[in-house]
Amino acid sequence: MLSQGVSESFMQQELNHLEKVIYCKSTNRSIIDILNMFTYHLEGYQSMHYVDDFYSLSMMMADTPCGPLYKSTITPGNALRGFALSGIIH
């Protein structure tokens, strides 16, 4: 998160809210589609750029356009920065 320009205080607040996890089934198949798409892109980045460290891969994925974000921030990195700047903690 720090590499994406998010403050340490925001990151710590988000981590504090991650303590409780609830698992449930989803009827939304687009979630599975997005996960499959990201897996496909990760494998492509690994083979095209010969990258195998998690940091470099996560930076590439942060700049990868994501279907559900096309109408707003386009990439997960942009969405994260926008969310952090909004001051809203979930």
C-alpha positions as CSV (number, residue, x, y, z in Angstrom):
1,M,0.0,0.0,0.0
2,L,2.8,2.4,0.8
3,S,4.2,1.9,-2.8
4,Q,0.8,3.0,-4.1
5,G,1.0,6.3,-2.2
6,V,-1.2,5.4,0.7
7,S,-0.3,6.8,4.2
8,E,0.9,4.5,7.0
9,S,-2.0,5.7,9.2
10,F,-4.6,4.7,6.6
11,M,-2.9,1.4,6.1
12,Q,-2.9,0.7,9.8
13,Q,-6.6,1.6,10.1
14,E,-7.4,-0.8,7.3
15,L,-5.4,-3.6,8.8
16,N,-7.2,-3.1,12.1
17,H,-10.5,-3.6,10.3
18,L,-9.3,-6.9,8.8
19,E,-9.4,-8.8,12.0
20,K,-12.9,-10.2,11.5
21,V,-13.5,-12.3,8.4
22,I,-16.8,-13.7,7.3
23,Y,-16.9,-16.3,4.5
24,C,-20.0,-17.0,2.5
25,K,-21.1,-18.3,-0.9
26,S,-21.5,-15.8,-3.7
27,T,-24.2,-15.8,-6.4
28,N,-22.2,-13.2,-8.3
29,R,-20.2,-15.1,-11.0
30,S,-18.4,-11.9,-12.0
31,I,-16.3,-12.2,-8.8
32,I,-15.0,-15.6,-10.0
33,D,-14.5,-14.1,-13.5
34,I,-12.3,-11.3,-12.1
35,L,-10.2,-13.7,-10.1
36,N,-9.7,-15.9,-13.1
37,M,-8.8,-12.8,-15.2
38,F,-6.2,-11.7,-12.6
39,T,-4.7,-15.2,-12.5
40,Y,-4.4,-15.1,-16.3
41,H,-2.7,-11.7,-16.2
42,L,-0.3,-12.8,-13.4
43,E,0.8,-15.8,-15.4
44,G,1.2,-13.6,-18.5
45,Y,3.3,-11.0,-16.6
46,Q,5.5,-13.8,-15.2
47,S,6.2,-15.3,-18.6
48,M,6.5,-12.0,-20.5
49,H,8.6,-10.1,-18.0
50,Y,10.3,-13.0,-16.3
51,V,9.2,-11.6,-13.0
52,D,8.7,-13.9,-10.1
53,D,8.8,-11.7,-7.0
54,F,5.5,-10.7,-5.4
55,Y,6.3,-7.0,-5.1
56,S,6.9,-6.5,-8.8
57,L,3.9,-8.6,-9.7
58,S,1.6,-6.7,-7.3
59,M,2.8,-3.4,-8.8
60,M,2.0,-4.6,-12.3
61,M,-1.4,-5.9,-11.2
62,A,-2.2,-2.6,-9.5
63,D,-2.0,-0.9,-12.9
64,T,-4.0,-3.6,-14.8
65,P,-7.4,-2.5,-15.9
66,C,-10.2,-4.3,-14.1
67,G,-13.7,-4.8,-15.6
68,P,-15.8,-3.6,-12.6
69,L,-13.7,-0.4,-12.4
70,Y,-14.0,0.6,-16.1
71,K,-16.6,3.2,-15.4
72,S,-14.7,4.8,-12.6
73,T,-11.0,4.4,-11.6
74,I,-10.0,1.8,-14.2
75,T,-7.3,0.1,-12.2
76,P,-7.1,-1.3,-8.6
77,G,-4.2,1.1,-7.9
78,N,-6.2,4.1,-8.8
79,A,-9.2,2.8,-6.8
80,L,-7.0,2.3,-3.7
81,R,-5.5,5.8,-3.9
82,G,-8.9,7.3,-4.4
83,F,-10.3,5.4,-1.5
84,A,-7.4,6.4,0.7
85,L,-7.8,10.1,-0.2
86,S,-11.5,10.0,0.5
87,G,-10.8,9.5,4.2
88,I,-13.5,6.8,4.5
89,I,-12.4,3.7,6.5
90,H,-14.4,0.5,6.1
